[in-house]
Structure formats: structure tokens, C-alpha cells
């Protein structure tokens, strides 16, 4: 059996190694357009910033090492320009000498990845404008920085790459402006959770420009001008474009393979395309979302590697299946961590899913043990069924392990209230006896059993201001005086029973505290005395973060500096 693989990164390299492990006699040939194989895309920004010091650490294998270990012929600087399914051949161009030749196959695997989106802006061909997708891109940026010593940079795009590049350019001491056309950074997060990311970016000296559209560029003698819609020009020394990627499927379309979202390659759960003996994996393919069972795109390394292994199994006569992806991801934002899995609230609404949520601010480990850090968790679940839909977490410690537990719970089909049953490891330096994941389950269980009713940040705008409801802050007087939501009176939870006669039992009571715990205790006291009570999801800490972020975004001046 002869297998030709187009693309030697992530899914392609994984598939090649797996095929060899399953079939020692197979002939395996890989064509990779770039000069590197099996490299760590996710590590590229950290080489620019100097966290990864050795260029060689970016590549996991070389063509020589891959041949030595797996007897796979890795051809770098070779671009497949056409696929001919009827003859089971591909046309290949050697980019080093221009030679064009034909290669036959028994099985063909496409792993071309995705290409950076490059809008046709005026001046976009400037040598001061960069994208970041390959090792070559990384080396080009690093060389430019080492030679020109730029003092400032504009990063366009607030996704994973945009934020990581922003952080690493700041680490080099540059003044960085981050421009994003949407109202928030990091699309996998809801806007409320993105507020914490915005605050962290601003805290680290980044000029954040949300809802700004780039219209073009113009080279100058001392840098480059970034033209913005309805805003003054931003002058800078260099620009990194990170506005997203699109599936690289030109030759797949030309060969007649069925395509889907954004011209991605349509595959079944065995990673087979619409054409016999042709498989496809990675950023170029359309997959099923595990949570919603809808078609989607997923540009992440983990799924690409899984798909490569599955395709390899099936190429070798196996019966492996890809059951869909849920988009589990994590990102470093300076010294903060953000993580998400499943779908967010915005997506649930767009699909007509009747969802509910809990928001909590637990400590990363036992509060009495030094060094604990607060995190903010949002867990989304379907009403009635209590199926877990997704989760988002931001914080400084323990974020990654909690999101992985929640990702596993989604995959296992657990009900949201069953999070209470998880037997998670506990010791004071690592967790609490009631782990944050358990705590989310307890809150959801209370909702299910009618023990607590919630209200949310978005409800604040519609709460009556005519005195028909009671707004109650149950923190201490000192906390209240340091800042509180408009219209809220203060009765500390420990004083509530003796002050209960001051409240009108005929009015619904909307309660808030710092994290949601004291207000929950207060709600139980009041409900036990015949009041209709709603506990604020997330607490004042969450409310204040979201409220301040919205205010900053509204006050943003045309040049992006906060007033």
C-alpha cells in the first residue's frame, strides 16, 4: 500500500507515524509546502518573545529524524498543486528547483491546514506587516525585530494568536495596540467573561481598541500608518495581522471533493471525503460539534492530531470514528489563564437552546492555605434536561485542571447537578474539600430543587426603579462603602435576622454579596421567612468587573486610549 499525505504538520505527521506503526510495509510519502515538519504552531509566539529561546525547540521532528524512526519520506518545500482522483495521482512542484512531477497513491490523506485571512487592504503588501502561521513566519518576524528594534506594534485580531503575540511583544518592551473589530476579545468566551480578559490586557499596558475596523495601511519613512474606519490613524513600527484563518482547500475543491462551511472539506466520522480513498483531517475539514451536533470548524491542535490517528487507522483497514469536537481550549493572558469548553451562552441562544447558567468565584485551593487565587467560573446547562453545554473559566491558578474536568463531564454526558458526585483529589495546596467543580454542581442542584432562584447581570437594566422591588447588598458595611451597585441597600448577612422587619415581605428581594455565598445564605433566611428572593449569579466582584469593562469600552476615545 502506498499512502501520500499532503501536509506534514499536526494531523499529517500524526497520521504518518500511526500508519507506520500499523503497517511496517506501507510506502508513506509526505509533501509539505513549508521547510519544516511536525512543528509546534502554538509555541510560535513564545519564540518571538524569547520565552522559547532555541529555534530548534519549535520542531518536534526533522525530515531526517522522521525517516530514521518511521521510514517515512518527508519532502519539505514541495507543494501539491493538483489532485487527480480518476488516476489516483497528484501533481507536485519542488519549490526549491521548480521541477514538477506526478506521484501516484493507493490512499491519499489531506492535511493542508488553514491559511491566515489577508483582506485586500490598501498597503497590505508592506514589508512591515506580518502574519503568523508557520515557522518561516516566526523567523521573519524575529529577524525584523532583531534588525529594526521596533518600539511599537499594532496587532490586528483578538483571538488566540492575537493575544499571544500581543503578550510576547509587550515582553520585548514594545508599546502594543490591540485592534479588534468585534466588541470583545476571544470569541469562545461570552462578553461577561471576556471582561476579565480585557482588564488583564489593559493592566499590562496594552492599548485595547474594541469595535474598530482596519481599512488600510500606508508606509511612512519612520514606520507604518494603520487606517481605521471613523477613527484617526494609528502610527506604529510594525503590524501583525491575526484576524483568523480559513481552510486551505483550493486543490481539494478543484478535484471535486465536497466542501462545506467556508469551503472546508466535508468528511464522515471515519475522516473519509466524498471521493473514494481520499481522507482529510485538521483545520481544513468540517466536523460535527459534539454538544450541538451541528456542522462546524475547529482550528485546534488536539482535534487535528486525533483525526490524524483515526484516518490512519481507517487507511490501514481499521474502524475508528471521530465523534465530534467540543472546542476545549486554554490560553495564557500574561499571568492569567482563560479556558473554555463546549458552547457559550451566545451560541446557545443563536441555536434556540433554552439554557441556564451559574457563575461563581471560588478560590483555587483552600482559603486558609497561603497563595490561593480567585477564579471566575461560568457553567452553562440546558434547562429541563440539565445537560452540560459548556463552561468558561478565568483566573490565575488551577483553571486548566477545572476546565478539563468539565470537558470530561460533557463528553461523558453527565447532568450538571451530577458534578456534585465527582470524587476529586483534595489537599489544601491544590484544592478545597468542596472543589470549585463540585461547588458549581451544588449551585445547580439547588436550582433544580427550587432551593434558590437566580438573577443575572443583564437583568439589572430591567429591574424596576419604582420601589416595587427590594435590592439588598449583604456584604459588610466596609465592603459596601467601597463600592456597590446602584439602588442597593446594605444589611450585612449576620445582621439580617434582627433587621428582617425592616423589609417589605410583599416585594421581591434581589440579593447580592461579594461572591454569591453570603447572599445565598441570606436568601435562605428570607425564603424561610416568607420572602420571594432572587440571588445574584456571580456576586459583586463579577458585577463590578463586567460593569467597569462596559463603561471603559463606551468611553474609549477614537485613538483607543481609555479616558
N, C-alpha and C positions, 0 to 999 in steps of 0.2 A: 504494500500500500504506500502510495506517495501522497503526502499531505503538504500543501502550500499554504502558508499563513501570511496574510498581509497585515503588518504591524507587529513590532517586537517589544511593545511596552505593555505592562499590566496583563490584560486578558490574553494577548497573543503569546507573550513569554510564558505565562502560566500554562496555557494550553499545550505549547510545545514541550515543556518539561513533563507534563502529565501524559501526553501521548507516548513519549519515550518510556516512561515508567510502565505503561500498559502494553507497549508493543516494542520490543527490542529491535525488531527487523524493519520497522517502518522507515521510509525515507522522509525526512522532515526538512523543509526549506522555508526560511522566513525572510521576507523582504521588508526592510524598514527604511523609510524615506530619510530620517534624520541620521546623524552619525553615532547615535547611542541607543542601546537596548536596555530593557529592564531597569529603567531609571525611576527614581522616586519623585514623581511630579510634585507631590505635596511638600517635599523638602526644598524646592527651588527657591522660594522667597528667603529662606533662612540662610542660604549661601550668600545671597546678596547682602544681607545684614551682618554677616560674619559669625552667626551662631554656629553654622556648619562651616568649618574653616577649610577643609580639604575637598577640592573639586571631585576627587575620586570617590568620596563617600556618597555622592549623588547617584552613582550607578551600582546596582547590585551585582551585575554580571557584565562581562565584555563578550564580544563575539568569540574570542579565543577561549575564555573560560567556559562559555556555554557549550562549545564544541567538545572541549576536553571532558566535561562532566556528562553531557547529554547526547553527544554526537548529533547535534542539530546545526545545520549550516545557517548561520546568521549573516545575511547580506545587508550591511548598512549602506546608506547613500544609494539605495535602489528604490525607485518608485514604480509601482504597478500602475500603468496608465489605462489599461482596459482589461475587462473580463470577458471571455468568450465561452459561455456555458455550453453551447452546442458542440464545441470541440474539446471542452474541458482544458482550456489553456488560458494563460494570462500573458499580456504584453508588459514587459519590464524595461525600464530605462535606467541604465547605470549613470547616476548623476555626476560621477567623477570624470568619466571619459565620453559621455554622450551615447554610448553604444546601446542599441535597442535589440531585444531578443524575446523569444517566446519560451514559456515554461509550461509544461503540461502537469495535470494533477489528477488524482483519483478523488480526493476530498479537498475542498477549499474552505479556509476559515478567514473571515474578515474581522479585523480588529483595528480599524483605521483611526479610532478615537474621534475627537472633536477638534474643531478649529476655532481660534478666537474670533469673535464677531468684530469686524472692522467696518464701521459705517463709512460711507463715501463722503467724508467731511472735506471741506477745503483745507489744504495744507496737511492732510493726514499722512503724506509721504515724507514728512520731515524726519531727519535722522536723530531728532531729539524725542521722538515718540516711539514707545516700545510696547510690545505685548509680552506676556509671559506664559508659555505653554511647554516649551522644550528646553533641554539643557543648553542648546545653542542660544535660545532667547536669554537665558540666565547669564551666560558668559558674555553676551553682547551688552547687557545692562551693567554687569560688573566691570567690564572693560571701560565703558563710557564713564562710569562713576570714578574709577581709579585714575583715568586720564584727565577728566574735566573738573573734578571736585565740585559738583553742583551743590549749591546752598539750599535750593528749594525744589520741590516737586509737586505736581498735581497728579493724583491718582483718580481715574475716572471709573467708577463702579464700586459698589459697596457690598459685594459678595465675599466669598471665601478668599479668593486671590487678592481682591482689592484691599481688604482689611489686613491680610498678612503682609502684603507689600508695604502698605502704609506703616505698619509697626516696624518693619525692618529698615525702612528709610528713616524713620524717626530715630531708631537705634544708631544710625550713622550720623545723627545730628542735624538732619535736614528739617527745614520748615515744610510741612506737608499739608496740602489742602486736599481733602477727600470730597469728590463731587459725585452725587448720586441723583439720578432722575426721579426715583421713587421717593415717597415720603419717609422711608426708613431704610436702614441698613439690614442686610441678612434676611432675605425673603422667607427662609424656612421658619422664622420667628414671627409671632404676632407683634403688632405695633407696641403693645404694652410691655412685652418682654424685651423688645428692641430698645426701649427707653434706657435700660441698664447698659446696653452696649454703647449707645450714643454717649451716655455720661462718661463711660470709661475712655472712649476715644477722645472726647473733649478734655478730660482730665489729663491726658498725656500729650497735650499741646497741639492736637490736630485741629485745623480749621475745618469744620464739618459743614458742607453745603448740601442740604437735602432739597429735593424738588427743583433742582437746577438742571437744565438741558444744555449739553455742549452742541455748538453749531459749527465750529471750525477752529482752525489753528493758523497762526502766522509766525513764521520765523523772524527773529529780530537779531540784531548784532550781538545782543547780550542774553539771548535766551529764546523763549517762545511764548507767544500770547495765546491764551485759551479764550475763545469767543463763546459767551454764554447767551442763551435766549433771555431777553428782557433783563439783562444784568451787565454791569461793567466788565471789561476784560480782566482776566487774571493773568498776570505775568509770572513766569516761572522759568526754571533752568531745564527741566525735563518733564515728560509726561509718560505715565504708564496707563495704557488702556486695559481695563479689566471689566468690561461690561457684559461678559458672558461668553458662552461657546455655542457652536452649532454643530450637529453631526456632520462628519466628513464622509459624505456618501455619493460623491459625484460619479465615480466609476460603478457603484452599485446600481444607481438609477439608470445609467447608460446601458447596463447589462440586462435591464428589465426586471430587476428584483423589486418586489412590492415595498413601497415606502409608506410611512405614516406621519406622525407629528414632526413638523419641521424637517421633513424629508428623511427621517430616521428609518432604519431598516426594520421591517416587520419580521419578527421571529416567533416561533411557537415555544412551548416550555422546554423543548429539547435544544433550543437555540438554532433550529433549522430555519432557513429563509424560505421564500416561496419557490426557489429553484432547487432542484434535487442536487444533493451532495455539496451544497454551499451552506455554511454556517456563519453566524455573525455574533459578536459579543462586544460588551463595553459601551462607551459613550455614544457610539453610533447607532445603537439599537433602541427600539421601542419596547418597553417592558410593561408588565401589569403591576399596578400599585397594590401591595399586599393588603392594605387597610380598606381601600375603596373599590378594588377590582376594576379600576379604570386604566386606560392606556396612559402611559407617562414616560418621561425621560428621567434618567438618573445618572448624573455625571460624577460618580464616586468610585474610588479605587477598590473598595471592598466588594461591591457587586460585580465589577468588571473581572476581578480575579475569580470569584465564584462561578461566573458564567463561563470563563475560560476553562475551568476544570470540568464543568458539566458538558460543554461542547466536546472536549477531548474524550470524555467517557463515551459519548454517543458516536463519535467518529470511530472509536475502537470497538463498536458493537454493543455498548452498554445501554442502560435505560435510565439515565439520570435526568432529573427535572428541576427547572428553576421555577419556584413557586411565587416569585414576585419580590419586589424590594419595598422597604418602608422608609428609606432615606435617613437612616441613623447617621448622625454627623456630629463632630465636635470641632471647635475652633478656639485657638488661643488668641485673646484680645489683650495684648500687653500682659499684665499679670492676672487677668481674669479669664475664666473659661465659660464658653457658651456651648450648649449641646441641645440637640433636638432629635426626635424620632417620631415616625408616623406623620399624621397630617396636623396642621394647625387649625385654629378656630376659623380663620378666613376661608380656608379651603372647605371646611365642613359646611359653612354657610353657602358657599357657591354651589355645592353639590346637593343642597337641600337636606343635609343630615341634621336632625334635631339633637343638638349636643349641649352638654353642660360642662362645667369646669370647676376645679378647685385650685386655689392659689395659696401657697404657704411659704413661710420664710424660716425654715429650720436651720439649726447650727450643723456644721459639717461633722462635728463629733460632740461628745458630752461637754456641756457648758462649763462644768467645773474643771475640766482638763484644759491647760493653757493652749492658746493658739487656734482655738476654734474660729471658723469664719461663717458668716451668714450666707445662705444661698437662697435664691428665689425659684420656686418650682411651680409650674403650671401643668396640670394633668387634665386632659380632655377626654370625655367619655360620652357615649351615646345614651340619651335618656331612654327609659324603659328597659332596654337590653343591658345597660351598664357595660357594654363592650368598650375597651380602652381604644381610643382613636389616636392619641398622640401625647407627647409630653415635651416641654421645653424647660431648661434649667440654666440659670446664670449664677455664677459665684466664683469663689477663689480656691476652694478645696473640696474634693470629693464629688465634683459634678460628674466626671466621666463614669464613675462606677455606678452612680444612681441612674443615669440615662441608660446604661447597659442593662440594668435590672429591668427597667421599664420597657426597653426594646424587647427583651426576652419575654416579658409578660404579654406583650402584644402578639408576638409570634406564637406563644403558647395558647392564645385565645382566652386568657384569664379575664374574669369580670373585674371591674375596677375596685369593687369592695373586697375582692379576694386578695388584694395587696396586703391586707391585714394579716394574712396567713403565712406570708413569706418568712422563712426562718433564716434571717440574715446575720452575718457574723458581727459580733459586738465586743469591743473593748474600748475604754474611754478615749485612747488616742485616735481611734478610727471611726467611731460612730456613737450613737446613743442606744440605750436599750430599746427604745422605740425609734427605729431608723426612719429618716425622712420619707422613704418609700412607704413604710408602714403607716406613718402619720397621714400621708395622702389617702391611703386606704381607709383609715379611721374616719376622716372627714367625710369621705364619700359614703361610707357605711351609715354615718349619722344622717346624711341627706336622704339616703334610701329609706331609713327607718322613721323619717319625719322628726328626728330629734333637733335638727337645725334647718333653718331656711336662710339662703344667702341673698345678698345683693352685691352688685358689681360696680366697677368704676364708671362704666358707661351709663349706669342708672342715675348717677349723681346729677346729671343735667336735667333729668325729668322728675326728680323728687320735688314735690310741692313746696313752695316757699311761703304758703299762706297760713302756716301754723297748724295744718291738719295732720302733720306727722312730727314725731319727736326724733331729733338727731342727737345721738348720745355718744360721747367720747369717754371711754372707761379707763384711760391712762391716768397716771398721777398728774397732779396739778403742774408740777415742774415740766413734765413732758408736754402737756397741753399748751403751756405758755411758750414753749419753744417753737411751736407750730402746730396748727390744726386745720382741718377742713372747714370751710365757711359754713356757718349756721349750726355748728355742733356745740352743745353744752357739755360741760365736764362734770361727771360724777365718777370718781375712781371706783373700780370694781369692789374694792374692800369696804367702801362706804355705801354701796348700793342698797343693801337691805335696810339700813336705817334711814335712807333718803327716798325709799321707794314711793312714799306717799306724795312726793313732790311731782311725780309723773302721772300723766293723764292716761288711764287704762283704756280709754276709748280711742286713743290714737296709736297707729302702728309705730313701732320703735325701730329705727335704723342705727345699729351699733357699730362702732369702730374702736380698735385699740392699735397697738404698735404692730403686732404680727397676726392677730386673729385669735389668739388663745384666751386672753383676758375677756375679750368681747364675747367669745363663745361661752365662757363661764357666766358672764353677765346675762347672756341670752337665756341660759338655762334658769337662772334665778328669776328673771322676768316672766318667762313662759310658765314657770311653776306658780307664779302669782297671777296668771290670767292675762298676760300681755301678748299681743301679736308682735313677734320680734323677727328681725332680719339681721344676720351677721355679715359684715363686710368681708368679702373674699380678698385676702392678701394683706390686710392691715394698713395702717397709716404709712409705714415705711414704703410699701408698694405704691400706695396712692400718691405720696409725695414725689416719688421718682417719676411716675408717669405724668403727673400734673406739671412738674417742672420741665420735663422734656418737651411737652406740648407747648408750654409757654416760650421756651427757648427757640423752638422751631418757628413759632409765629413771629418772634422778634428778630429773626435772622435778617441782617441787612443784605443788600444786593451783593456786597463783596464777600458775604459769608461769615463775617465776624459777628459774634454774639454781642448784643448791647449790654 
